[in-house]
């Protein structure tokens, strides 16, 4: 099963080169690497171009960017990866073998958040919640066969909670494969505005989304709290 890694980016110049170099062993094994820029003003796309198979430009928004990457990808399996997230060793083999053994068509990794302290507890809660609910977040490296991604209609065109919405769509076709191997994501989002503040904010936003709140309005609340 061939694999395409799709990375949506926006103003990631400080980290993009290291992120893509870390994926060079996968490219050497034939994995396709697609970067989808949402209109960066810091030269992210230019920095990415020598280190990726394709660098695309799409309308800003992770769901739109990831759908554009999926439409351009050639792989039979798609992995959506954030720029500040790093895969465990041999992640491509783990995904392929795991899906083959389990007979499933999508899944995610357990996550580790760099930074220690409270972030260890946050990661543990994320992994536990994901196992109980079957919902994967973007930080967990969601992967899915192309055929299932297309059958589910891809990511919905919403400004926030696109990972949760896609997980709900995919669950209609079967449960996810939960790989215990840990993907490492940066703690910058939590540390920049305070770990507890960020955790409680995301809980409130997810609960509001569960109650039916408009994702576009939730995105405004999320952006406002970040500032």
Secondary structure, 3 states (H helix, E strand, C coil): CCEEEEEEECCCHHHHHHHHHCCHHHHHCCCEEEEEECCCCCCHHHHHHCCCCEEEECCCCHHHHHHHHHHHCCCCEEEECCCCEECCCCHHHHHHHHHHHHCCCEEEEEEEECCCCHHHHHHHHHHHHHHHHCCCCHHHCCEEEHHHHHHCCCCCCCCCCHHHHHHHHHHCCCCCEEEEEEEEECCHHHHHHCHHHHHHHHHHHHHHHHCCCCHHHHHHHHHHHHC
